[in-house]
Amino acid sequence: MALNDSISTVSQAVFETFDTIAAPEPVYGLLLTPPPPPERAPLRSDNGNGISFILTGLFLLFLIIALRFRNNIKYALTIFRNLIETRTRQNVFDDTVRETSLIVMLNILWCGCAGIIGYCFLRFFLTSGDPLPISAIGMLWGMVVAAGYSIFMWWSYAAVGWVFSDRSHAELWVKGFSASQALMAPAFFILALVGICLPQTAPGVASLALLVFILAKLVFIWKGYRIFFYQFSSWVLFLCYLCSLEIIPLILCYRISLLLDKIL
């Protein structure tokens, strides 16, 4: 019995020693863990007030144009006739002040909407599908580029028309250019609104705008061909015209837009 009691005492002492060694003393402190990554916020503009002013200006201009029409289809037919007609008019009162002002306002609307569409697509393209917040200043510069393109093309068509033909045919050609942009303006207006509200749709918006632009340009180019080119040998001049007046200005606008994007 004494031996058993001694063994039990020794065993208990050994177990108590192991328990003392195995059970560490509690340590108190702060455990720092990295916070979870924040959810990506929806794409917004970096200048809400500027975007609001741009939208307000576009809607006001569109409203004035709509009031000019007043359910009168004659103005739309006149613009379309300016795009396709090659006959010189004898009556100086064929184009009224109301029709001329309407075409001018539609061209201004086209410049604004084309600048917005081009800027939104350029932002999407340069960021490889991950668009940055759109900027009101960037859209304004896009409008300036589009307006510069329109003014340059207007003067170029007028100068080339006076050189290769007479003043009346040059005026017909310039009217066709103005009419082509005027007819594109309503479609560009809708696409520009989509581009502002949904920047992630920039590729689709730009594709539709490019399709409308190409169709209008083809009709206008066909009108120019019917006005100025009469012989088969004129094809050489026609190709030079396509390269110099229809392709190079677009390339220059693209390069200028890239330069402005780097500066801004």
Salt bridges, closest charged atoms under 4 A:
GLU85 OE2 - ARG87 NH2 3.58
GLU85 OE1 - ARG89 NE 3.30
ASP95 OD1 - ARG89 NH1 2.74
ASP95 OD2 - LYS175 NZ 2.70
ASP130 OD1 - ARG40 NH2 2.33
ASP166 OD1 - HIS169 ND1 2.61
GLU171 OE2 - ARG167 NE 3.27
GLU246 OE1 - LYS217 NZ 3.04
ASP261 OD1 - ARG123 NH2 2.61
